[in-house]
Amino acid sequence: MPPAKTERRIWSWIGVALLLLVAAWLVGTIAADTDQYQWDFQMYYHAARADAAGLNPYDPGTVWRLSGGRYQMRFVYPPLTLPFFRLWTNLPYETAFQLWLVFKLLLLGGLITIWKRYLFPREPTAPFLLILLLAFSATVYIDLIAGNISIIEQFLLWSAFLALLRKKPLLFCGGVLVASLFKLTPIIFVFCLPFLPVRNRWVYVGGSLAAFAAFLGLGYALDPVAYREFFAAAAAIDEGGSLGNPSLYSLVHEIAGGAGSLWKSFPVSVTSVVVYVLAAAAVVAATWRRIRRMPDRDSAEAATAIIFLACLTYALIMPRFKTYSFILLLPPAYYILRRSAQIPAYGFLLALLLLTVHPPLPVALPFRPVLTMLWAYYPLLLAILLWVLLLKQGEASEDALRPTTP
């Protein structure tokens, strides 16, 4: 092996080792404090305890009492997920806390294996891990400290995407269906099928939607009261970017709210909904147009690009998309970054992707409230930029394949 190549490999392994040490320190910090971290798991645990005791798991007061007055949040997942969370209540909370963290770390390892081995097999490991550690305001770390189920959801989704790339649509539909049982909206990903060369694709789409509706319908038939509580809890969610929900709808609503504070008669709610719907429709239309114009949708490269475009579009149009949900966008972000390596602004794009620390803003800085609000939506703004870049990269590829006029 040439000396230069050996030296690069040594430095790569040193970089990997340092990143793993940082990750181990961060995980150790979480594991050492069962009161401060994994607050979402606390909610899952005590809501499941309430359900096991015949109480209302969707009542935050019940969760507060069962947690000894330490925690008060509302459970917002469908009742059919409660048996899964009740499994953890067979253990003391401190033990369940540690096992939940270990369980998620194992799934995170599975996620990284899927991404590295099957999506980016020839990419260097150290830069890939650096992106995973820092991108989108350290989305993976945010999920670990919050104790959310996002890593579980992402493992199911990316396993499904891998099955789709391997032309196994039934496994794809099954993975998407299971992933949707927690937060419901991932079922939208079955609509990737009509854009790919899959036989009987509409049968798979219709079957997936029918199975999803059957799960929810059966659950409602068995316990309509619980489902009414669930719908009420979901409808009561009102989180903006400052509360970790940098979604498109939240951004539009906050901007409209700012206008409403200046003009009292400004219709904030109506304007928010109308502008959000129009913006989301524009995103979907642009994505649909880009996919329809792909020159070779039968290739593995095109299938991968379609999945990445679907992920970015999903993130942009969801009315609620928490900071830890941006784990979904890590592979598309790395894909776009690698394809942008030759452009003059590559270094700037890399810096934007790795920027995770809130920069201190001077008190007297003009428009400081506006900048503070926009910083809360930084992951969303970055996702918009990446979506635009992927659309443009697709157009460049199409232009390169178009025959020239003599």
C-alpha positions, 0 to 999 in steps of 0.5 A: 500500500502506498505510504500516502494511502496508509497515512490517510487510513491512519488519520481516518481511524484516529478520527473515528476513534475520537468521534467514538470517544466523544459519542461515548462521553455523551451517552455516559452523561445521559446514562448517569442522570435518570432524572434529567434525561430521557424525559419522553421515556418517562412519559411513556413509562408512566402513561403505560403504568396508568394504562395498566392500572386502568387509569387514563394514560392521556391525562397529564395529571395522572402521569404527574402523580404516578411520576411522583410529581417530577414529570407532566407531559401528555401521551400522544401516541395511539392506544395500540402502542401502549402494550409496547410501552407496558413491556418496560413497566415490568422493570423498575424505572431506573433499570428500564431507563438504562435498557431503553437507552441501550435498546436505542443505541443498538438500533442506532448501530443498525441504522448506521450499518444500513446507511454505511454498508448499503447506501454509502459503502465506499465513503470514508467513515470519519466524515460520515460519522462527523455528519451523523454526530453534528448535522441538523443541530445534533439531531441524534444526540437530541433524540437520545437525551429526549428518550423519544422513539424517533430512532426506533421509527427511523430504523423501521423506515430505513429497513423498509427503504432498503427492502425497496431498493432491493425490490422487495415491495412487500417488506417495504410496505410492512416496514412502513406500516409498523413505523406508522403505528407510533406517529401515523404520518410515515404511512405517506411513504408508501406513495414512493411506489408509484414512481418506481418500476414495481409490479402491481405497485398500486395494489401494494399502495392500496393494501398498505392503506387498507391495512393501516386503516384496519389497524386504527379502525379495529383499535377504535372499535375495541376502545373508542374512549381511548381513541377519543382521548388520543385524538383530543391529546393530538389536537391539543399539541401546540409547539413552535420552533422554540419548543423543538418543533421547527416545522413549516407550519410552525414557522408560518404560524409564528410569522403570521402571529408576529403580523397579528401582534402588529395588526390586531385584525390580522387573521392569524389562524386562517392565514397560517393554514392557507399559506402553509397549505399553498407552500406544502402543495408547491413543495409536493408539486416541485418534487413530483415534477422532478421525479417524473422528469428523471431520465432513468427511474429503473436504475438504483441511483434513481431509486435512491434519489427518489427516496431521498427526495421523498424524505426531504419533501416529507420533512418540509410538509409535515405540520409537526416535525420535531428536532429529533425527527431530522434523523430521517434527513441524515442520509439525504444530507450526506448524499447531497453533500458528497455530490456537491464536493466540486462546487465553489460553495462546498465549504460553506455548505459543509459548515452550514450542515455542521453548525450546531451551537447557538451563536451568542447574539449581542443584546443590541443587535438589530432584529435580534428577536427575528434572528432568534426565531429563525435560529429556532428553525435552522434545521427546517431552513437547512432542509429547504436548502438541501431540497433545492440542491437535490432538485437542481442536481437532478436538473443538471443530470437531466441536462447532461443526458439530453442530446445536444442539437447539432 
